[in-house]
């Protein structure tokens, strides 16, 4: 993926579209795992392992989790989609949906699902193992359907005009000339 491709994609989102980033790999720029992340404060992908001392994963009540249990993530329900990575150190999202923290030996935490506004549109960052389990895990299937339904919520509106200051926004996000 090139910078120009991402610029066009971000312009489209800013006009009122929604994007769901199902896997963090899309943001890898050379060896930088978050190089293409469309945020000024890119942070990192934190490794949160769940072996002997488990991290605590949680989900807020949100349309993306409609029909699924919320609160602490029940391993008997979510085991196939719980990842070992989470977004960490980014700017505060507009909507926090799911995350994890590990306070067993040292402290680490991050978000597994969050929503950011960009102009008139929005994008969803995800590390849950949805894509890897589509068609084999009903939870992944439900999450994908809910993500699509949630993202399409305002898509019946025509695209807005491009934000006047969007070229400056692209520079702030690391996508400028």
C-alpha positions as CSV (number, residue, x, y, z in Angstrom):
1,X,0.0,0.0,0.0
2,X,1.3,3.4,-0.9
3,X,0.9,6.8,0.9
4,X,-1.2,8.0,-2.0
5,X,-3.6,5.1,-1.6
6,X,-4.0,5.8,2.1
7,X,-4.5,9.5,1.4
8,X,-7.3,8.8,-1.0
9,X,-8.9,6.3,1.4
10,X,-8.7,8.8,4.3
11,X,-10.2,11.5,2.1
12,X,-13.1,9.2,1.4
13,X,-13.6,8.4,5.1
14,X,-13.5,12.1,6.0
15,X,-16.4,12.8,3.6
16,X,-18.7,10.5,5.6
17,X,-17.7,6.9,4.9
18,X,-16.9,4.3,7.5
19,X,-13.9,1.9,7.4
20,X,-13.4,-1.3,9.5
21,X,-9.8,-2.3,9.8
22,X,-10.2,-6.0,10.7
23,X,-6.5,-6.7,11.2
24,X,-3.7,-4.4,12.3
25,X,-1.3,-5.7,9.6
26,X,-2.8,-3.2,7.1
27,X,-0.9,-0.4,9.0
28,X,2.6,-1.9,8.7
29,X,4.9,0.5,6.9
30,X,8.2,-1.3,6.3
31,X,9.3,-2.5,9.8
32,X,7.0,0.0,11.6
33,X,3.8,-1.9,12.7
34,X,1.8,1.3,13.0
35,X,3.4,3.4,10.3
36,X,0.2,3.8,8.3
37,X,-2.1,4.2,11.3
38,X,-4.2,7.3,10.5
39,X,-3.6,8.9,13.9
40,X,-1.2,11.7,14.9
41,X,-0.3,9.8,18.0
42,X,0.4,6.3,16.5
43,X,1.4,4.5,19.7
44,X,2.1,0.8,19.3
45,X,0.7,-2.7,19.2
46,X,1.2,-4.0,22.8
47,X,1.7,-7.7,23.3
48,X,-0.7,-9.0,26.1
49,X,-0.1,-12.7,26.5
50,X,-2.6,-14.9,28.2
51,X,-0.6,-17.9,29.4
52,X,-0.1,-18.7,33.2
53,X,-1.1,-15.2,34.4
54,X,-4.0,-14.1,32.3
55,X,-4.9,-10.6,31.2
56,X,-8.4,-9.4,31.8
57,X,-10.4,-8.7,28.7
58,X,-13.6,-6.7,28.7
59,X,-16.3,-5.5,26.4
60,X,-18.6,-2.5,26.9
61,X,-22.3,-2.6,25.9
62,X,-22.2,-1.4,22.4
63,X,-24.0,-2.2,19.1
64,X,-20.9,-4.0,17.8
65,X,-21.5,-6.6,20.6
66,X,-25.3,-6.8,20.2
67,X,-26.4,-10.4,21.0
68,X,-23.2,-11.2,22.8
69,X,-22.3,-11.0,26.5
70,X,-20.6,-7.9,27.7
71,X,-18.5,-7.0,30.8
72,X,-15.6,-9.4,31.3
73,X,-15.1,-11.5,28.3
74,X,-16.1,-15.1,29.1
75,X,-13.4,-17.4,27.7
76,X,-16.0,-20.1,26.9
77,X,-17.6,-17.6,24.5
78,X,-14.8,-15.5,23.2
79,X,-11.7,-17.8,23.3
80,X,-11.3,-18.0,19.5
81,X,-11.4,-14.2,19.0
82,X,-9.3,-13.0,22.0
83,X,-6.0,-11.7,20.6
84,X,-2.5,-11.4,22.2
85,X,-2.1,-7.8,20.9
86,X,-3.9,-4.6,21.6
87,X,-3.6,-0.9,20.5
88,X,-1.7,1.0,23.1
89,X,-0.5,4.7,23.4
90,X,-2.8,6.1,20.7
91,X,-4.8,9.2,21.2
92,X,-8.1,8.7,23.1
93,X,-10.7,7.2,20.7
94,X,-14.2,8.6,20.3
95,X,-15.6,5.2,21.4
96,X,-13.8,2.6,23.5
97,X,-15.5,-0.7,22.8
98,X,-13.2,-3.6,24.0
99,X,-9.9,-3.8,25.7
100,X,-7.6,-5.7,28.1
101,X,-5.3,-5.1,31.0
102,X,-2.7,-7.3,32.7
103,X,-1.7,-6.4,36.2
104,X,-0.3,-9.8,37.2
105,X,3.5,-9.2,37.0
106,X,3.9,-5.9,35.4
107,X,1.2,-3.6,34.1
108,X,0.2,-3.4,30.4
109,X,-3.1,-2.6,28.7
110,X,-4.6,-1.7,25.4
111,X,-7.7,-1.5,23.3
112,X,-8.9,-4.4,21.1
113,X,-11.7,-2.5,19.5
114,X,-12.2,1.3,19.2
115,X,-13.8,3.9,17.0
116,X,-12.3,7.1,15.8
117,X,-14.0,10.0,13.9
118,X,-12.3,11.5,10.9
119,X,-14.0,14.5,9.4
120,X,-17.6,13.4,8.7
121,X,-16.7,9.7,8.8
122,X,-15.2,7.2,11.2
123,X,-13.0,4.2,11.3
124,X,-12.8,1.2,13.5
125,X,-9.5,-0.3,14.8
126,X,-9.6,-3.9,15.7
127,X,-7.2,-6.6,17.0
128,X,-9.9,-9.2,17.8
129,X,-9.3,-12.4,15.7
130,X,-12.5,-11.9,13.7
131,X,-11.1,-12.4,10.2
132,X,-9.2,-15.5,11.1
133,X,-12.4,-17.2,12.4
134,X,-15.1,-16.1,10.0
135,X,-17.1,-19.1,9.0
136,X,-15.7,-21.3,11.8
137,X,-16.7,-19.4,14.9
138,X,-20.2,-18.0,15.5
139,X,-18.8,-15.2,17.7
140,X,-16.6,-14.0,14.8
141,X,-19.5,-14.2,12.4
142,X,-21.7,-12.2,14.8
143,X,-19.1,-9.6,15.3
144,X,-18.5,-9.1,11.6
145,X,-22.3,-8.8,11.0
146,X,-22.5,-6.3,13.9
147,X,-19.5,-4.3,12.6
148,X,-21.1,-4.0,9.2
149,X,-24.5,-3.0,10.6
150,X,-22.9,-0.5,12.9
151,X,-20.7,1.0,10.2
152,X,-23.6,1.3,7.8
153,X,-25.8,3.2,10.3
154,X,-25.5,6.6,8.6
155,X,-24.4,5.5,5.2
156,X,-27.8,6.4,3.6
157,X,-26.6,10.0,3.5
158,X,-24.7,11.4,0.5
159,X,-21.0,12.1,0.9
160,X,-20.2,15.4,2.5
161,X,-17.9,17.9,0.8
162,X,-14.2,17.3,1.7
163,X,-13.2,19.1,4.9
164,X,-11.6,22.4,4.0
165,X,-8.5,21.8,6.2
166,X,-8.1,18.1,5.3
167,X,-4.7,18.5,3.6
168,X,-3.4,19.9,7.0
169,X,-5.0,17.0,8.7
170,X,-3.2,14.6,6.4
171,X,0.1,16.2,7.3
172,X,-0.8,15.9,11.0
173,X,-1.5,12.2,10.6
174,X,1.8,11.7,8.8
175,X,0.3,11.4,5.3
176,X,1.2,14.9,3.9
177,X,3.6,15.9,1.2
